Amino acid sequence: MRRTAASILALSLLLLAGCASGGPDDDASPSATPTAAATASAADIAALAAVTLTGEPGTEPTLDFEKPFTVSAPVARMFEPGTGDTVEEGHLATVNLVAVSGTDGASAGTTYGTTPAQYLVNAATLPEALLDTMVGAQVGARILYAAPATEGTQIWAFELTGTAAVPTRAEGTAVTPPEGLPTVSLAENGQPSIEPVDDSAPTELVTQPLIQGSGAAVEAGQNITIQYSGWLWDGTPFDSSWEKGSPFSTPLSNLIQGWQQGLVGQPVGSQVLLIVPPDLGYGDEDSNQIPGGSTLIFVIDILSAG
């Protein structure tokens, strides 16, 4: 099986951006700590300008550069412009990409031949240098990006294959849930809050639509873009994309089993209440703000899937 760069970059790009955006992944990785981004020097810009790609668009390229390759700060450049739709800030960009080590050119992963990656084009998701280059680019463009990593420097090549606007909240027909579930209230902007129930937590996964969307059903293995909030069973909040100021885009396969089972089959545009028992969440071990053995409540707005 080919190693895919999508899950690698989902975390590494966030860390490089210096922002706290994440989701309920299987590893419960801590969110990045905000830091001031270093500014690329003239030498960094010149170094990336010397990197070239070989290979036809639509096929996995080879990155050609003098090794070892290093930069002191994140830097990006347009390698080849596109001719399709224009990427706007806030869009969901679909890309194929390949990542390599600047030390020896070894592959760090690729999406070519697998499922393309999707990133929200905003400052909460992408590093500033990459964001500035991607906004205004057209589908078909190929972009190079390099940044210091834990070991040496990594270089990425992105090929834009699609761009689309996404809503910021669920849109559809309201559904009246049965009694006995936490009560969900929505703020004017759509951000949910809950009133927990004074009862024992269910031991099985509960999937309850609150808003029925009209889009295609979510399928296993797709990329999804969502807004979400999470609470412990007693109503204590522990995570929310609303608080972070941006929706979250990720392969569904990266997320906890409760999400993978509960969201498949739900139409895009829906808002779904999930009650996730420990065996489908984070298990018996503590995970950041989640104590071991916790039953979790999520309200999820499904904004896109593909």
Backbone as CSV, one residue per row, in Angstrom:
resi,resn,N_x,N_y,N_z,CA_x,CA_y,CA_z,C_x,C_y,C_z
1,MET,0.852,-1.202,0.000,0.000,0.000,0.000,0.879,1.240,0.000
2,ARG,0.582,2.212,-0.838,1.363,3.433,-0.889,1.044,4.287,0.318
3,ARG,2.065,4.868,0.840,1.860,5.768,1.970,1.276,7.067,1.453
4,THR,0.232,7.576,2.093,-0.400,8.824,1.658,0.036,9.982,2.530
5,ALA,0.249,11.138,1.902,0.706,12.322,2.624,-0.441,13.098,3.244
6,ALA,-1.687,12.730,2.949,-2.818,13.545,3.402,-2.845,13.678,4.913
7,SER,-2.745,12.553,5.640,-2.816,12.624,7.090,-1.570,13.257,7.682
8,ILE,-0.406,13.047,7.021,0.823,13.678,7.491,0.685,15.189,7.426
9,LEU,0.222,15.684,6.280,0.157,17.124,6.102,-0.976,17.746,6.887
10,ALA,-2.024,16.998,7.146,-3.134,17.553,7.921,-2.636,18.090,9.247
11,LEU,-1.666,17.411,9.860,-1.089,17.883,11.108,0.069,18.824,10.866
12,SER,0.982,18.478,9.947,2.199,19.271,9.789,1.915,20.672,9.282
13,LEU,0.940,20.826,8.376,0.611,22.162,7.898,0.029,23.011,9.010
14,LEU,-0.773,22.396,9.876,-1.330,23.136,10.998,-0.230,23.600,11.943
15,LEU,0.722,22.740,12.205,1.820,23.114,13.079,2.640,24.241,12.477
16,LEU,2.876,24.161,11.163,3.644,25.199,10.506,2.883,26.509,10.479
17,ALA,1.551,26.430,10.401,0.751,27.643,10.409,0.722,28.280,11.781
18,GLY,1.060,27.510,12.830,1.061,28.053,14.181,-0.325,28.381,14.663
19,CYS,-1.292,27.494,14.435,-2.657,27.778,14.841,-3.235,26.557,15.512
20,ALA,-4.324,26.772,16.260,-4.938,25.678,17.014,-6.191,25.213,16.306
21,SER,-6.045,24.403,15.293,-7.181,23.847,14.583,-7.000,22.354,14.495
22,GLY,-7.996,21.611,14.866,-7.858,20.163,14.836,-9.207,19.511,14.924
23,GLY,-9.231,18.224,15.195,-10.488,17.521,15.279,-10.339,16.260,16.075
24,PRO,-11.396,15.493,16.198,-11.373,14.285,17.023,-10.707,13.127,16.304
25,ASP,-9.374,13.175,16.198,-8.662,12.128,15.481,-8.429,10.926,16.373
26,ASP,-8.061,9.802,15.747,-7.848,8.562,16.487,-6.715,8.675,17.488
27,ASP,-5.708,9.512,17.187,-4.557,9.637,18.067,-4.730,10.732,19.102
28,ALA,-5.805,11.504,18.995,-6.055,12.611,19.926,-4.850,13.520,20.019
29,SER,-4.279,13.898,18.854,-3.093,14.741,18.839,-3.410,16.100,19.424
30,PRO,-2.507,16.663,20.250,-2.759,17.988,20.805,-2.746,19.030,19.716
31,SER,-3.523,20.092,19.902,-3.534,21.179,18.938,-2.216,21.930,19.015
32,ALA,-1.874,22.577,17.904,-0.642,23.339,17.872,-0.751,24.581,18.739
33,THR,0.381,25.051,19.237,0.421,26.267,20.017,0.716,27.440,19.104
34,PRO,-0.077,28.541,19.164,0.180,29.666,18.284,1.585,30.208,18.489
35,THR,2.303,30.460,17.372,3.630,31.025,17.419,3.772,32.014,16.289
36,ALA,4.711,32.920,16.426,4.959,33.886,15.379,5.684,33.194,14.232
37,ALA,5.182,33.369,13.021,5.786,32.738,11.863,7.048,33.488,11.468
38,ALA,8.121,32.732,11.190,9.350,33.345,10.713,9.149,33.842,9.283
39,THR,9.928,34.853,8.902,9.829,35.423,7.565,10.917,34.854,6.679
40,ALA,10.532,34.457,5.480,11.500,33.897,4.551,12.519,34.952,4.140
41,SER,13.772,34.538,4.058,14.854,35.429,3.642,14.993,35.386,2.128
42,ALA,15.819,36.291,1.607,16.100,36.285,0.175,16.740,34.959,-0.230
43,ALA,17.551,34.400,0.666,18.190,33.113,0.376,17.158,31.993,0.315
44,ASP,16.149,32.049,1.200,15.088,31.039,1.171,14.312,31.106,-0.145
45,ILE,13.978,32.315,-0.552,13.223,32.504,-1.799,14.032,31.995,-2.991
46,ALA,15.335,32.312,-2.992,16.193,31.864,-4.085,16.337,30.348,-4.097
47,ALA,16.404,29.740,-2.899,16.541,28.280,-2.824,15.326,27.592,-3.434
48,LEU,14.109,28.063,-3.098,12.913,27.427,-3.644,12.776,27.703,-5.132
49,ALA,13.272,28.858,-5.577,13.198,29.187,-7.000,14.023,28.220,-7.837
50,ALA,15.003,27.573,-7.207,15.853,26.627,-7.932,15.254,25.233,-8.000
51,VAL,14.173,24.979,-7.238,13.515,23.665,-7.258,12.611,23.589,-8.482
52,THR,12.655,22.480,-9.186,11.804,22.304,-10.365,11.031,20.997,-10.259
53,LEU,9.977,20.907,-11.052,9.168,19.696,-11.150,9.299,19.134,-12.546
54,THR,9.373,17.804,-12.635,9.291,17.146,-13.935,8.126,16.166,-13.900
55,GLY,7.471,16.022,-15.029,6.284,15.172,-15.091,5.099,15.974,-15.562
56,GLU,4.186,15.303,-16.267,3.014,15.969,-16.812,2.003,16.275,-15.717
57,PRO,1.267,17.385,-15.838,0.192,17.656,-14.881,-0.774,16.474,-14.811
58,GLY,-1.246,16.187,-13.601,-2.141,15.058,-13.399,-1.424,13.782,-13.043
59,THR,-0.104,13.783,-13.153,0.689,12.624,-12.760,1.647,13.038,-11.651
60,GLU,2.066,12.073,-10.847,2.950,12.392,-9.733,4.270,12.954,-10.253
61,PRO,4.641,14.167,-9.834,5.865,14.774,-10.352,7.096,14.309,-9.582
62,THR,8.238,14.548,-10.181,9.518,14.382,-9.506,10.059,15.758,-9.172
63,LEU,10.500,15.960,-7.931,11.080,17.226,-7.516,12.584,17.162,-7.715
64,ASP,13.115,18.130,-8.424,14.543,18.183,-8.713,15.154,19.355,-7.961
65,PHE,16.159,19.074,-7.153,16.815,20.132,-6.380,18.175,19.644,-5.894
66,GLU,19.021,20.604,-5.544,20.338,20.273,-5.020,20.211,19.876,-3.557
67,LYS,20.830,18.761,-3.202,20.725,18.217,-1.853,22.040,18.426,-1.106
68,PRO,21.994,18.682,0.192,20.774,18.860,0.993,20.160,20.232,0.754
69,PHE,18.838,20.268,0.840,18.078,21.502,0.639,17.599,21.999,1.989
70,THR,17.817,23.270,2.270,17.352,23.848,3.541,16.794,25.242,3.310
71,VAL,15.824,25.605,4.133,15.349,26.975,4.234,15.218,27.300,5.718
72,SER,15.247,28.573,6.038,15.169,28.988,7.440,13.758,29.318,7.879
73,ALA,12.837,29.441,6.915,11.451,29.812,7.215,10.562,29.315,6.088
74,PRO,9.251,29.177,6.344,8.340,28.732,5.284,8.374,29.660,4.076
75,VAL,8.346,29.071,2.893,8.393,29.834,1.654,7.607,29.070,0.588
76,ALA,6.908,29.796,-0.276,6.108,29.177,-1.332,6.279,29.958,-2.619
77,ARG,6.034,29.269,-3.737,6.040,29.959,-5.027,5.153,29.222,-6.015
78,MET,4.638,29.980,-6.970,3.876,29.399,-8.064,4.857,28.803,-9.067
79,PHE,4.777,27.493,-9.275,5.652,26.873,-10.261,5.036,26.940,-11.658
80,GLU,3.723,26.727,-11.719,3.037,26.718,-13.010,1.608,27.176,-12.785
81,PRO,1.171,28.234,-13.471,-0.202,28.718,-13.254,-1.231,27.782,-13.869
82,GLY,-2.472,27.870,-13.360,-3.561,27.094,-13.918,-4.434,27.947,-14.807
83,THR,-5.484,27.339,-15.332,-6.400,28.049,-16.228,-7.857,27.877,-15.819
84,GLY,-8.097,27.163,-14.696,-9.472,26.883,-14.286,-10.024,27.912,-13.323
85,ASP,-10.972,27.472,-12.501,-11.616,28.360,-11.547,-10.599,28.938,-10.572
86,THR,-10.900,30.128,-10.069,-9.993,30.833,-9.169,-10.270,30.466,-7.720
87,VAL,-9.218,30.200,-6.987,-9.326,29.885,-5.568,-9.516,31.180,-4.780
88,GLU,-10.526,31.206,-3.947,-10.775,32.362,-3.087,-10.560,31.970,-1.632
89,GLU,-10.223,32.952,-0.810,-10.063,32.683,0.615,-11.392,32.176,1.178
90,GLY,-11.324,31.100,1.972,-12.520,30.471,2.506,-13.014,29.306,1.670
91,HIS,-12.516,29.170,0.451,-12.886,28.022,-0.381,-12.317,26.733,0.192
92,LEU,-12.859,25.617,-0.271,-12.285,24.308,-0.009,-11.508,23.908,-1.258
93,ALA,-10.186,23.836,-1.129,-9.338,23.488,-2.260,-9.058,21.990,-2.250
94,THR,-9.179,21.366,-3.410,-8.820,19.959,-3.585,-7.481,19.905,-4.289
95,VAL,-6.559,19.125,-3.743,-5.211,19.092,-4.295,-4.673,17.676,-4.333
96,ASN,-3.832,17.404,-5.314,-2.914,16.285,-5.246,-1.577,16.839,-4.801
97,LEU,-0.845,16.051,-4.064,0.407,16.564,-3.526,1.399,15.441,-3.321
98,VAL,2.651,15.862,-3.255,3.730,14.960,-2.906,4.662,15.725,-1.976
99,ALA,5.207,15.031,-0.987,6.122,15.641,-0.028,7.411,14.849,-0.001
100,VAL,8.546,15.563,0.065,9.846,14.885,0.089,10.749,15.536,1.124
101,SER,11.742,14.791,1.544,12.764,15.294,2.447,13.759,16.143,1.672
102,GLY,14.087,17.312,2.221,15.111,18.136,1.598,16.502,17.579,1.782
103,THR,16.661,16.692,2.740,17.979,16.117,3.012,18.437,15.199,1.901
104,ASP,17.569,14.255,1.515,17.974,13.263,0.527,16.921,13.009,-0.555
105,GLY,15.822,13.741,-0.538,14.777,13.570,-1.543,13.851,12.406,-1.301
106,ALA,13.982,11.739,-0.143,13.124,10.590,0.156,11.667,11.031,0.261
107,SER,10.769,10.176,-0.209,9.346,10.504,-0.191,8.805,10.524,1.236
108,ALA,8.011,11.539,1.528,7.286,11.606,2.798,5.811,11.331,2.584
109,GLY,5.418,10.968,1.352,4.032,10.620,1.083,3.508,11.289,-0.171
110,THR,2.408,10.779,-0.681,1.783,11.311,-1.885,0.306,10.969,-1.880
111,THR,-0.479,11.812,-2.536,-1.894,11.495,-2.740,-2.160,11.032,-4.158
112,TYR,-1.176,11.129,-5.048,-1.377,10.667,-6.420,-1.652,9.170,-6.413
113,GLY,-2.695,8.774,-7.109,-3.084,7.376,-7.138,-3.995,6.985,-5.996
114,THR,-4.261,7.926,-5.071,-5.190,7.664,-3.975,-6.232,8.783,-3.958
115,THR,-6.716,9.140,-2.789,-7.717,10.206,-2.668,-7.030,11.551,-2.515
116,PRO,-7.365,12.549,-3.339,-6.763,13.872,-3.163,-7.051,14.426,-1.769
117,ALA,-6.209,15.336,-1.342,-6.413,16.011,-0.062,-7.283,17.244,-0.266
118,GLN,-7.921,17.686,0.814,-8.715,18.911,0.770,-8.322,19.798,1.939
119,TYR,-8.165,21.087,1.651,-7.807,22.053,2.685,-8.690,23.282,2.558
120,LEU,-9.158,23.777,3.691,-9.840,25.057,3.704,-8.796,26.146,3.525
121,VAL,-9.068,27.046,2.620,-8.094,28.077,2.272,-8.309,29.265,3.210
122,ASN,-7.719,29.164,4.378,-7.801,30.258,5.340,-6.595,30.199,6.269
123,ALA,-6.453,31.236,7.074,-5.282,31.344,7.946,-5.317,30.359,9.097
124,ALA,-6.478,29.770,9.384,-6.565,28.784,10.453,-6.059,27.418,10.011
125,THR,-5.904,27.228,8.712,-5.544,25.919,8.181,-4.183,25.910,7.498
126,LEU,-3.892,26.937,6.716,-2.679,26.935,5.904,-1.650,27.925,6.422
127,PRO,-0.377,27.592,6.288,0.675,28.553,6.613,0.549,29.796,5.741
128,GLU,0.976,30.933,6.274,0.786,32.203,5.587,1.383,32.198,4.178
129,ALA,2.595,31.664,4.040,3.248,31.681,2.725,2.459,30.881,1.700
130,LEU,1.955,29.713,2.113,1.167,28.887,1.199,-0.185,29.523,0.924
131,LEU,-0.803,30.085,1.953,-2.093,30.749,1.787,-1.993,31.884,0.786
132,ASP,-0.961,32.726,0.921,-0.809,33.867,0.021,-0.639,33.429,-1.426
133,THR,0.013,32.287,-1.635,0.234,31.803,-2.993,-1.009,31.120,-3.542
134,MET,-1.767,30.455,-2.688,-2.931,29.707,-3.152,-4.116,30.617,-3.456
135,VAL,-4.318,31.663,-2.652,-5.430,32.581,-2.913,-5.172,33.301,-4.236
136,GLY,-6.115,33.217,-5.142,-5.970,33.828,-6.453,-5.421,32.891,-7.500
137,ALA,-4.907,31.736,-7.067,-4.439,30.737,-8.036,-5.636,30.109,-8.747
138,GLN,-5.390,29.517,-9.902,-6.453,28.872,-10.663,-6.252,27.361,-10.676
139,VAL,-7.370,26.641,-10.771,-7.306,25.185,-10.825,-6.378,24.762,-11.962
140,GLY,-5.529,23.788,-11.667,-4.499,23.368,-12.599,-3.132,23.884,-12.218
141,ALA,-3.095,24.875,-11.312,-1.813,25.438,-10.878,-1.011,24.407,-10.094
142,ARG,0.314,24.529,-10.195,1.208,23.717,-9.385,2.044,24.662,-8.521
143,ILE,2.054,24.376,-7.218,2.670,25.262,-6.229,3.722,24.487,-5.452
144,LEU,4.861,25.112,-5.233,5.910,24.538,-4.400,5.925,25.232,-3.055
145,TYR,6.151,24.459,-2.010,6.191,24.995,-0.652,7.282,24.253,0.106
146,ALA,8.080,24.980,0.878,9.140,24.371,1.685,9.138,25.012,3.056
147,ALA,9.496,24.210,4.071,9.529,24.719,5.436,10.439,23.847,6.290
148,PRO,11.057,24.448,7.306,11.818,23.638,8.261,10.905,22.628,8.936
149,ALA,11.391,21.413,9.134,10.637,20.362,9.803,11.442,19.873,10.993
150,THR,10.910,18.862,11.688,11.593,18.327,12.864,12.993,17.868,12.515
151,GLU,13.125,17.225,11.368,14.427,16.774,10.895,14.669,17.352,9.506
152,GLY,15.470,18.398,9.433,15.781,19.018,8.152,14.645,19.862,7.622
153,THR,14.561,19.935,6.303,13.537,20.713,5.610,12.688,19.768,4.773
154,GLN,11.387,20.049,4.680,10.526,19.292,3.773,10.059,20.200,2.646
155,ILE,9.848,19.581,1.486,9.350,20.293,0.307,8.068,19.610,-0.153
156,TRP,7.055,20.405,-0.454,5.778,19.905,-0.951,5.518,20.461,-2.352
157,ALA,4.899,19.663,-3.189,4.390,20.122,-4.479,2.890,19.892,-4.489
158,PHE,2.136,20.950,-4.668,0.675,20.895,-4.696,0.179,21.113,-6.118
159,GLU,-0.784,20.316,-6.537,-1.456,20.531,-7.809,-2.941,20.738,-7.540
160,LEU,-3.425,21.935,-7.815,-4.821,22.269,-7.555,-5.721,21.574,-8.569
161,THR,-6.631,20.749,-8.062,-7.546,20.027,-8.951,-8.989,20.499,-8.814
162,GLY,-9.290,21.329,-7.836,-10.651,21.816,-7.679,-10.738,22.859,-6.590
163,THR,-11.760,23.684,-6.656,-12.014,24.665,-5.610,-13.512,24.928,-5.544
164,ALA,-14.021,25.123,-4.342,-15.462,25.326,-4.184,-15.739,26.087,-2.903
165,ALA,-16.757,26.921,-2.948,-17.219,27.583,-1.735,-17.939,26.569,-0.860
166,VAL,-17.832,26.732,0.447,-18.543,25.857,1.378,-19.336,26.715,2.353
167,PRO,-20.509,26.239,2.788,-21.274,26.979,3.798,-20.557,26.916,5.144
168,THR,-20.991,27.728,6.071,-20.394,27.736,7.405,-21.231,26.990,8.427
169,ARG,-22.442,26.532,8.030,-23.320,25.826,8.961,-24.251,24.900,8.182
170,ALA,-24.890,23.994,8.893,-25.841,23.077,8.269,-27.037,23.841,7.707
171,GLU,-27.552,23.328,6.598,-28.712,23.947,5.955,-29.652,22.844,5.501
172,GLY,-30.883,22.863,6.010,-31.838,21.827,5.633,-33.089,21.905,6.468
173,THR,-33.758,20.772,6.618,-35.032,20.691,7.327,-34.802,20.260,8.768
174,ALA,-35.350,21.015,9.711,-35.197,20.684,11.131,-35.884,19.363,11.448
175,VAL,-35.243,18.566,12.301,-35.773,17.277,12.735,-35.996,17.332,14.240
176,THR,-37.161,16.895,14.696,-37.446,16.865,16.133,-36.910,15.565,16.723
177,PRO,-35.922,15.647,17.611,-35.350,14.411,18.171,-36.271,13.805,19.219
178,PRO,-36.110,12.537,19.517,-36.904,11.910,20.573,-36.497,12.424,21.942
179,GLU,-37.363,12.224,22.928,-37.046,12.632,24.294,-35.928,11.761,24.862
180,GLY,-35.243,12.307,25.854,-34.206,11.552,26.534,-32.805,11.837,26.044
181,LEU,-32.672,12.659,24.993,-31.358,13.033,24.486,-30.989,14.437,24.969
182,PRO,-29.698,14.778,24.995,-29.326,16.160,25.322,-30.040,17.141,24.398
183,THR,-30.472,18.259,24.951,-31.160,19.284,24.171,-30.140,20.207,23.531
184,VAL,-30.254,20.412,22.233,-29.317,21.247,21.487,-29.983,22.568,21.142
185,SER,-29.301,23.668,21.447,-29.755,25.006,21.070,-28.701,25.625,20.163
186,LEU,-29.148,26.469,19.224,-28.238,27.086,18.267,-28.206,28.588,18.454
187,ALA,-26.996,29.143,18.466,-26.835,30.590,18.476,-27.204,31.147,17.100
188,GLU,-27.228,32.455,16.984,-27.623,33.079,15.725,-26.705,32.658,14.574
189,ASN,-25.428,32.438,14.870,-24.489,32.041,13.818,-24.479,30.539,13.565
190,GLY,-25.265,29.790,14.336,-25.339,28.349,14.161,-24.546,27.552,15.169
191,GLN,-23.765,28.205,16.037,-22.949,27.470,17.010,-23.853,26.791,18.030
192,PRO,-23.650,25.487,18.256,-24.535,24.760,19.170,-24.097,24.856,20.625
193,SER,-25.059,24.722,21.494,-24.825,24.495,22.913,-25.785,23.387,23.330
194,ILE,-25.503,22.746,24.462,-26.354,21.631,24.874,-26.788,21.776,26.325
195,GLU,-27.912,21.141,26.627,-28.353,20.927,28.000,-28.315,19.418,28.235
196,PRO,-27.376,18.951,29.056,-27.242,17.495,29.235,-28.436,16.912,29.969
197,VAL,-28.563,15.608,29.909,-29.629,14.912,30.619,-29.056,14.289,31.888
198,ASP,-29.882,14.269,32.919,-29.469,13.682,34.202,-29.837,12.202,34.204
199,ASP,-29.065,11.431,33.466,-29.359,10.011,33.310,-28.069,9.295,32.946
200,SER,-28.092,8.000,32.993,-26.915,7.214,32.637,-26.625,7.347,31.147
201,ALA,-25.367,7.358,30.811,-24.969,7.467,29.414,-25.299,6.177,28.672
202,PRO,-25.719,6.276,27.411,-25.961,5.054,26.624,-24.658,4.310,26.382
203,THR,-24.754,3.033,26.203,-23.566,2.204,25.967,-23.359,1.901,24.490
204,GLU,-24.311,2.291,23.654,-24.207,2.111,22.214,-24.161,3.475,21.529
205,LEU,-23.610,3.517,20.337,-23.562,4.748,19.555,-24.974,5.248,19.259
206,VAL,-25.195,6.542,19.509,-26.469,7.188,19.164,-26.203,8.173,18.041
207,THR,-26.941,8.041,16.951,-26.840,8.952,15.811,-28.216,9.558,15.582
208,GLN,-28.345,10.871,15.829,-29.635,11.532,15.712,-29.521,12.780,14.833
209,PRO,-30.066,12.758,13.614,-30.090,13.984,12.805,-30.919,15.068,13.507
210,LEU,-30.407,16.292,13.473,-31.124,17.458,13.987,-31.584,18.362,12.849
211,ILE,-30.791,18.382,11.780,-31.153,19.065,10.539,-30.878,18.083,9.410
212,GLN,-31.853,17.874,8.551,-31.692,16.941,7.432,-31.277,17.719,6.202
213,GLY,-30.048,17.487,5.737,-29.572,18.164,4.544,-30.090,17.505,3.281
214,SER,-29.787,18.125,2.156,-30.286,17.621,0.866,-29.158,17.179,-0.058
215,GLY,-27.931,17.101,0.468,-26.812,16.715,-0.368,-26.644,15.216,-0.462
216,ALA,-25.580,14.804,-1.132,-25.267,13.383,-1.268,-24.867,12.809,0.084
217,ALA,-25.093,11.514,0.265,-24.750,10.851,1.517,-23.237,10.712,1.662
218,VAL,-22.757,10.913,2.875,-21.338,10.727,3.172,-20.974,9.256,2.990
219,GLU,-19.842,9.023,2.353,-19.355,7.663,2.130,-18.059,7.439,2.891
220,ALA,-17.814,6.196,3.275,-16.569,5.850,3.949,-15.388,6.191,3.054
221,GLY,-14.332,6.734,3.665,-13.123,7.050,2.919,-13.101,8.421,2.290
222,GLN,-14.211,9.166,2.369,-14.238,10.497,1.772,-13.538,11.515,2.670
223,ASN,-13.185,12.656,2.058,-12.821,13.838,2.834,-14.110,14.533,3.251
224,ILE,-14.155,15.011,4.474,-15.323,15.759,4.926,-14.890,17.113,5.479
225,THR,-15.780,18.087,5.343,-15.590,19.394,5.956,-16.755,19.615,6.893
226,ILE,-16.438,19.980,8.129,-17.475,20.030,9.154,-17.244,21.195,10.118
227,GLN,-18.320,21.584,10.780,-18.245,22.344,12.027,-18.637,21.370,13.126
228,TYR,-18.005,21.470,14.281,-18.332,20.521,15.348,-18.084,21.153,16.711
229,SER,-18.800,20.645,17.699,-18.532,20.924,19.108,-18.648,19.619,19.866
230,GLY,-17.836,19.466,20.920,-17.849,18.244,21.706,-17.929,18.521,23.193
231,TRP,-18.667,17.658,23.891,-18.851,17.776,25.334,-18.693,16.409,25.982
232,LEU,-18.291,16.403,27.245,-18.392,15.193,28.035,-19.863,14.953,28.354
233,TRP,-20.191,13.759,28.852,-21.588,13.416,29.109,-22.246,14.381,30.098
234,ASP,-21.462,14.961,31.015,-22.042,15.889,31.997,-22.204,17.301,31.447
235,GLY,-21.860,17.507,30.186,-22.029,18.817,29.562,-20.784,19.679,29.554
236,THR,-19.672,19.172,30.054,-18.427,19.929,30.045,-17.863,19.995,28.620
237,PRO,-17.671,21.203,28.063,-17.135,21.284,26.694,-15.646,20.959,26.678
238,PHE,-15.184,20.338,25.580,-13.759,20.057,25.468,-13.165,20.419,24.120
239,ASP,-13.982,20.671,23.098,-13.414,20.995,21.788,-14.510,21.575,20.906
240,SER,-14.142,22.519,20.033,-15.129,23.115,19.138,-14.436,23.842,17.998
241,SER,-14.816,23.518,16.776,-14.295,24.268,15.630,-14.848,25.690,15.630
242,TRP,-16.039,25.867,16.188,-16.637,27.205,16.257,-15.748,28.134,17.085
243,GLU,-15.227,27.623,18.184,-14.367,28.443,19.038,-13.043,28.751,18.351
244,LYS,-12.606,27.858,17.468,-11.341,28.060,16.762,-11.499,28.970,15.556
245,GLY,-12.742,29.278,15.175,-12.976,30.260,14.125,-12.977,29.734,12.713
246,SER,-12.988,28.402,12.545,-12.953,27.858,11.187,-13.523,26.461,11.168
247,PRO,-14.230,26.068,10.092,-14.578,24.653,9.921,-13.315,23.800,9.851
248,PHE,-13.511,22.499,9.828,-12.407,21.542,9.862,-12.576,20.567,8.710
249,SER,-11.500,20.335,7.962,-11.546,19.422,6.820,-10.534,18.315,7.029
250,THR,-10.951,17.049,6.816,-10.087,15.908,7.084,-10.624,14.666,6.391
251,PRO,-9.760,13.698,6.096,-10.295,12.398,5.685,-11.103,11.776,6.827
252,LEU,-12.271,11.267,6.519,-13.109,10.645,7.542,-12.375,9.496,8.224
253,SER,-11.509,8.819,7.479,-10.787,7.672,8.032,-9.797,8.062,9.123
254,ASN,-9.488,9.354,9.269,-8.576,9.804,10.318,-9.265,9.955,11.662
255,LEU,-10.587,9.878,11.697,-11.350,10.245,12.874,-11.750,9.029,13.697
256,ILE,-12.224,9.298,14.912,-12.594,8.209,15.815,-13.712,7.365,15.209
257,GLN,-13.808,6.126,15.665,-14.763,5.179,15.091,-16.209,5.664,15.232
258,GLY,-16.523,6.360,16.309,-17.883,6.857,16.479,-18.296,7.799,15.369
259,TRP,-17.341,8.614,14.911,-17.621,9.515,13.790,-17.702,8.735,12.485
260,GLN,-16.781,7.822,12.279,-16.783,7.064,11.035,-18.092,6.295,10.875
261,GLN,-18.577,5.688,11.949,-19.824,4.924,11.872,-21.046,5.833,11.826
262,GLY,-21.006,6.926,12.583,-22.185,7.769,12.702,-22.432,8.703,11.532
263,LEU,-21.371,9.105,10.824,-21.539,10.083,9.752,-21.760,9.446,8.390
264,VAL,-21.288,8.223,8.184,-21.514,7.558,6.899,-23.014,7.383,6.670
265,GLY,-23.476,7.801,5.518,-24.894,7.707,5.181,-25.681,8.972,5.457
266,GLN,-25.084,9.921,6.206,-25.781,11.177,6.490,-25.631,12.138,5.308
267,PRO,-26.690,12.824,4.879,-26.592,13.733,3.735,-25.767,14.976,4.066
268,VAL,-25.000,15.439,3.106,-24.298,16.709,3.249,-25.334,17.813,3.482
269,GLY,-25.009,18.733,4.370,-25.942,19.779,4.768,-26.622,19.478,6.080
270,SER,-26.453,18.245,6.573,-27.119,17.828,7.807,-26.355,18.295,9.048
271,GLN,-27.091,18.386,10.134,-26.505,18.525,11.460,-26.879,17.270,12.238
272,VAL,-25.866,16.650,12.868,-26.066,15.357,13.500,-25.589,15.399,14.944
273,LEU,-26.408,14.883,15.847,-26.015,14.665,17.233,-25.471,13.248,17.356
274,LEU,-24.240,13.124,17.811,-23.644,11.820,18.071,-23.365,11.677,19.557
275,ILE,-23.745,10.551,20.124,-23.343,10.188,21.477,-22.447,8.966,21.334
276,VAL,-21.177,9.149,21.700,-20.139,8.165,21.392,-19.664,7.486,22.672
277,PRO,-19.888,6.176,22.818,-19.387,5.458,23.996,-17.867,5.344,23.942
278,PRO,-17.224,5.060,25.070,-15.751,5.038,25.112,-15.104,4.129,24.094
279,ASP,-15.702,2.966,23.829,-15.044,2.022,22.918,-15.037,2.502,21.480
280,LEU,-15.856,3.499,21.148,-15.849,4.087,19.810,-15.248,5.492,19.821
281,GLY,-14.740,5.903,21.008,-14.115,7.216,21.147,-12.643,7.082,21.475
282,TYR,-12.291,7.428,22.725,-10.889,7.431,23.125,-10.546,6.346,24.130
283,GLY,-11.471,5.420,24.387,-11.163,4.272,25.218,-11.001,4.604,26.682
284,ASP,-10.168,3.825,27.358,-10.038,3.919,28.814,-8.906,4.825,29.264
285,GLU,-8.104,5.332,28.327,-6.974,6.184,28.699,-7.363,7.658,28.588
286,ASP,-6.797,8.490,29.482,-7.004,9.926,29.384,-6.444,10.433,28.058
287,SER,-7.123,11.400,27.458,-6.673,11.989,26.206,-6.925,13.489,26.245
288,ASN,-5.868,14.243,26.525,-5.986,15.693,26.667,-7.057,16.022,27.713
289,GLN,-8.128,16.715,27.314,-9.174,17.107,28.259,-10.228,16.028,28.464
290,ILE,-10.046,14.875,27.862,-11.047,13.808,27.926,-10.570,12.728,28.887
291,PRO,-11.226,12.550,30.026,-10.837,11.467,30.941,-11.093,10.104,30.316
292,GLY,-10.292,9.121,30.711,-10.502,7.765,30.228,-11.896,7.266,30.567
293,GLY,-12.492,6.500,29.651,-13.819,5.946,29.874,-14.960,6.900,29.631
294,SER,-14.692,8.034,28.969,-15.726,9.060,28.782,-16.672,8.730,27.633
295,THR,-17.966,8.940,27.876,-18.955,8.990,26.808,-19.022,10.430,26.332
296,LEU,-18.999,10.632,25.024,-18.872,11.965,24.449,-20.108,12.345,23.653
297,ILE,-20.415,13.635,23.680,-21.523,14.197,22.901,-20.929,15.119,21.853
298,PHE,-21.328,14.939,20.602,-20.888,15.822,19.515,-22.109,16.340,18.758
299,VAL,-22.043,17.598,18.347,-22.987,18.145,17.368,-22.151,18.547,16.161
300,ILE,-22.468,17.954,15.014,-21.621,18.068,13.818,-22.452,18.590,12.651
301,ASP,-21.988,19.657,12.038,-22.573,20.163,10.801,-21.735,19.644,9.635
302,ILE,-22.334,18.880,8.736,-21.621,18.309,7.596,-21.714,19.300,6.437
303,LEU,-20.598,19.959,6.136,-20.602,21.036,5.144,-20.280,20.544,3.743
304,SER,-19.439,19.525,3.634,-19.128,18.952,2.324,-18.527,17.566,2.521
305,ALA,-18.543,16.782,1.466,-17.922,15.456,1.476,-17.573,15.097,0.041
306,GLY,-16.409,14.504,-0.132,-16.028,14.129,-1.482,-14.660,13.479,-1.527
